[in-house]
Amino acid sequence: MSDASVGDARADHGQDNLYVCYTAQNYLKALYLAHQRFQRGERSKILALIPRGAEEPSFFATDAVHWAVIEHVPHDHHYVRILARDRAAPLRFARLLGRKARLKLQRWHSARPERERLLAEARRATRVFLFLERSYFSTFLLRHVRCELVEEGCSTYVPFRRAVPARWFAPSADAMQHPGEHRNVAQVWLRRPELASPRVLPKVRKLELDYSALPIATRATLRSMFPLEAPADSTRAAVIVSQAWCWSSIPAEHVLACYAEVVALLRRHGFTVWFKPHPAEDPSTYAPLGCRMLNRRIPLDVLELDGGGVSFACAFSMLASSLETAPHLAERVVTVFDARVPVERVEPDAFDRGAQDGIARLAALLIEWNPTTNGPRLALNAATNRDDA
């Protein structure tokens, strides 16, 4: 098994590691990394601060997890920026403020127990690994403790100029915008270090995630915690992976029209079409497509635990970053925008042009259909097995 653990090459037996994560996808990554640490004789604790209502009942049925201590901290708090002078204001003064400021102040005071708990846990741990996201608690923890960042928000995928105030950085860092540049960050762990900001590169370390290399019993345990349905016949199945278009300026009808054209194209070639909404999206938005819906709250990464080859014959996604964590998801992949492009930066005109280009390339791919084989197959190009933009 490859050693994909986060940390130095030296085993430090008895070391305590704290993983703080905010989404199901990063919760799965934390379980994997904690298992790698366990094999090296280290102890780990995972704090899963998944927002209330976004968790599945099976996520925290953790009796079978022997390699880490897991605590679920459900919460209702999103990122809010409160000025120092406002933090000192008692909650009873909130009525004197505007509605938006009043709501922020209420969130600040109501989140005090979670803040205190986070700090207490972080100060007990030797090393803190933070899956940084656009979350109130992630920016709070980054500001107060020495930590190491893992994946989200640490590369050029998502600049954090809005989420991390400039005053948190060193005085000379007026142009800094990536969380990895914060003075409290010791190291940044990325699967694709080449996408990191040049200013972060001295801190960047290579992160390897290979779920298929886990022991069979461990994979079975994790699969039971993340029960994502998979097609019985991968050769006749295609999947469309959506993004959080609700965070962008793309009209919902444009997105639906694009996916409807993709679905029609795939069905004309005999595919059963599955659809994976982003966790932030409402699945009912895509009900008119008539696809088989995958659970939006369970990441596609869990299909890597099956270890039985690809789960779909073809996958379509507007953003390449949505498929990077599931390299064995499909035999062929068609994407439009590069992994460096966050969903918020896709403009309506670029979306429309990209959608037409992606659909044209998908159509060209399906023309390579070879019905003479035993079941539908795609004639693979020997030079590449991906069709990234």
N, C-alpha and C positions, 0 to 999 in steps of 0.2 A: 504494500500500500504506500502511495506517495505521501510524504509528510506535507500536508497543506496547512498546517497550523500557523497561527499568527504569533510571531515572536522570534526571539533569538534562536540560533541553532542549538544553543546549550540548554539542556534540560535542567529546570530548576525545581526539584522535587519539593512538594509541599507548598508551592507558590499559589496564592489565591488570585484568580482572574475574575473580573466582573464584566459581563456583557450586558449592555443596555440597548434594547431594540424596540422599535415602534410599529413595525408592520409584520405580517405573517411571513413575507419573503425573508426579511432579515432575522426573524425568529428561527426560521429553518437554518439559515446560515450560522447563527449563534449555536444552535444545537450541534451542527457539524463541527464547528471550530472547537467547541468545548469537548467533543468526543476525541478530537485529535490531541488536545491537551491532556485528557484523561489517560490516553495511551502512553503519554510521557510522564505519568505519575503526578500530574498537577490537578489541583482542585479548581472548579469553576462554579460560578453562580450566574444565572441568567435572570435579569429583570425584564419582563415583557410588558412594556407600557402600551399595549394595544388599546386604542380608543374603545370606549364602551359601545357595544353593539357591532363592532367590526370583527369580533372574534367568533370562532366556531366552537361548539361544545367539545369537539375532539382535541382541540389544540392543547388543552391543559390537563388531559387525562394522562398524567406523566408518571404514574406508578412504575411503569416499565423503564423509565429513564434513570439509569443508575450512574451515569457519568457526569451529572451536573445537578445542582440544586436549582429548581425553577420556581419563580414566583410571578404570578400574574397581577399586574397593578392596573385595573381598568380605570379610565379617567375620561373626562369630558372637556379637557383643556386643549385649545389650539394655541399657536404662537401669538403672543401679544407683546408689544414693546411698551413698557411703562417707564416714563422718565423717573429719575431718582427722586425728584421733589414730590412726585405723585405717589411713589411707593410709601412714603411716610404719612400720607394722608389717611386718617381713619376711614373705614368704610362708610360711616355715617355722613361723611362729607361728600359722598359720591353724588348725592342729589343736586349739588351745586354745579356739577360739571355737565357737559353736553352728553347726549345719549351714548355716543360711541366711546367717549372717554369713561363714562360711568360703567359701561359693560367691561371695558378693559380693567378698570380698577377692581371690579367685582371678581373677575377671573383671577387677577393677581392675588387677592386675599384668599379666595376659596382654594387656590392651589397650594397654599402654604404647607399642609401635611405632606403632599407628594414631594415638594421641594426639600423639606427637611429629611424625608426618608431617603431620597436620592443621595443627598450629601453624606448622610450617615453611612450608607452602603458603600459609596465611593471611597470614603476615607478609611474604611476597614480593608479594602482590597489593595493588593500590591500593584496591580495593573488594571486600568479601566479601558475597555474597548467600547467605543461609542459608534453605533450605526446612526450617523448624523442625518437628520431629515428636517423638513420644514415643520418643526414641532416646537412648541413652547419649552418643553423640558430639555430637548437636545441642546438648544442654544444656552439655556440656563446652566446645564452641566458643563458645557464647553467653557463657559466663562469662569467657573469656580474650581475645577479640578484638573490635574494633569492627566491627559488621556491620549489614547491612540485611536485614530479614526479608521473605520472600515467601510469601504465602498461608497454608498450614496452621499452625494454632495461634496465629494472630495476631489473630483476631477473636473474637467471642463464640461461635463454633462450639465451641471446646474450651478451657475455662479450664485453666491449667497450675498450679493451686495445688499439686497433688501432685507434679508433675514438676520444678518450678523452686522450690527452697527460698527462703523469704522473705528469708533473710539475703543473697541475691544482689542484692536491690534496694536502693534508697537507704534511709537510716535512717528517713525519714518515710513510707515506703511500706508500712505495716503491713497495709493492706487491699488492696494490689495483687495481682493474680493473673494478668495477661496478660503473655506474654513481651515484647510490644512496649513495655512500661513499663520494661524493664531499662535501666540507664544505659549499657550498651554498644550499644544499638540506636539507630542514627541515623535510620532511616526504616522504615516498614512499608508494603508494597505489597499491596493487596487489590483483587480484582475488584469487591467490594461494600463500599466504604468505610462505608456506612451501618450495617453490622453490627459495626463495630469498637467496642470499649469506649470510652466517653467520655474516659477518661484517656489513650487512645492517639491520639485524633483529631489532635492537633497534629503527630504524626509520619506520619500516614497519607497515602499517595499512591495515585492510581488506577492499577490494573494492567489493561491490556487484552490479551487473548489472542484472536487471530483467525488460527487455523491455515489457514483457507481463503484468506487473503490472501498466503500464502507463494508464491514462484515454483513453477511446476509441477514443475521438476526437484528442488527442495528437498522438496516434498511427497512425491514419488516415493521419494526417499532415505529419509525418515523412515518412510514406510509400509512399506518393505522391512525396516526395523529393528524395526517393531512389527507383525508379521503377524497382525492380528486378522481373523477371518473375518466377512463380512457377508452378509446374505441376498440372493439374486439378485433376488427380487421383494419389494420393500419394502411393497407394498400388501396383501400377505397375511401379513406377519410382525409379531409382537409380541414385546416383550422385557420380562422382569422383572429388575430390578436389585436385588440383595440388599445387605445391610449387614453389618458385623462384629457379628452378634448374639452371637457367642461372647465378646465383651467385655462383654455386658450381662447382666442377670438374667432375660432372657426364656427360658423353657424351649424347647429345640430342637423339641419336638413342637408347640408353639404356632406357631412360625415355619413349620414344614413344613405344618401344617394350613391356615394362611393362604394360603401360596403354592399349595397344591393346589387350593383353592377358586378362586383367580385363574386358574390354568391351565385348570381345567374350564370356567370362564366364557368364556375366550378361545377355547377350542377349539369350544365350541358355536356360536360366531359365525364359524367357518371360519378362524381364525388358526393359523399355525404358530408355536409358542411357543419362544422362545429364553430362556436363563437366564444371567445374568452374576453368578457368585458374587463376594463380596468377596475380595481377596487373602489375608485372614487366615482365611478359611473353608475347610473341606474339601469339595470339590465332590461327593464321594461321599455327603454328607449329603442332597443333593437329587436323587440318582439315582432315587428312587421317583417323582419328578414326570414322568419320561420326556421332558424337554425337550432341545433341542439346546443344549449347553453352550458358552458362550464362554470363552476362556482367561481365568482369574481373574487372571493376573499382568500382563495387558496392559490398560491403561486404555481406557475407551470414548472418550476424547478423540481417539484416533487416527482414528476414523471421520470426524471433522471434516476430515481431510486429503483425503478422497475428493472433496470439493467438488461432489458431484453431487446435492444435496438430502438429504432425510431418508433414514435407513437402515431405519426401521421405521414402520409405520402407527400403532402405539400402544406406550406404555411405561408400566410400573407400578413405583413405588418407594415404600417406606414413608417414606423420608427425602428431602426435596427437595434436600438438599445433594449427594446422589449423582449428580444429573443436571445440576448447574449448569455443569459444565465441558464438557458436550456439548449445547449449545443446539439443534443441528439433528439430534439423535438420532432423534426421532419427530415425527410430525405432531400427535399429541395425547399429553399426559402426564397421568397421575393420580398424585398424591402425597398423603401423609397428614400427616406432621409437617413443620413449618417448618424452613427451613435453619438456624435458630439452635439447633435441638435436636440435641445429640450423641447417638450411639447409647447411650452409657452411662447417659444420664438418662431413657431410656424405661422406664417401669415396666410390669410384666406387665398390670395392669388397663388402663392407657392403651393398650398395644399391642393388646389384644383389642378395645377400643372403636374404636380407630383403624382396625384391619383391617376391621371390619365396615362402618365408614363409607366407607373407600376402595373396598371391593368393591361397595357400593351405588352409589357414584358412577361406578365403572367400568361397572356394568351399565346405568346410565342413559345413559352415553356410547355404549355399544354398541347401544342401542335406536335411536339415530340412524343406524344402518346403512342405506345406500342401495344395494341390490343392482342397481338399474337401470343404474348407470354401468358403464363398461368395467372390470370388476374391482372388488373390494371397496373401498369408500371410506367415510370417516367424514364425515358432514355437519357441517362446521365451523361453530362459532358465530362470527359476524362480529365480535363484540366482543372475543373472546380466543381464543388458540390454546393456552392452558394451563389446567389445572384444579387449580392448587395448593391445598393446604389453607390 
